[in-house]
Amino acid sequence: MSDTEADLPESDEEWRERLDDEEYRVLREQGTEAKFTGEFIGKDDDGVYRCAGCGAALFDSDTKFDEEGSGWPSFDDAIEGSIERRRDTSHGMVRTEIVCANCGGHLGHVFQDGPTETGERYCINSCALDFADSDGDQ
């Protein structure tokens, strides 16, 4: 899917029609999928991870690293301009939520404990992502 901003749903009802129940819960209601259940855990194919809500390119596979104990797909950098950071004080914690800059869909959180030179760990819900391999196949 490669929608433009003009093609984005305008109502909650339209989002519900576009997304399955789990995608809706995560992307539109800031939910979190269960640890180690996402389809992209351990995936190491070359390609681009896109927003499941709007198709915007978010993460290059070169920035993905072994999730180890995290339980969610982890990246050390996002494609420039693809995400927005927001302060999240839910659940009695202060965290940095990340959302798709195009559609505002909740993706996960970014932490400053990454094992690479960026020091960041983007902890992302698999159901918030689609994947296109280097040949463009989904």
Summary of the structure (lengths in Angstrom):
residues: 138
radius of gyration: 14.1
end to end distance: 9.3
largest distance: 43.1
contacts: 391
relative contact order: 0.23
helix: 19%
strand: 29%
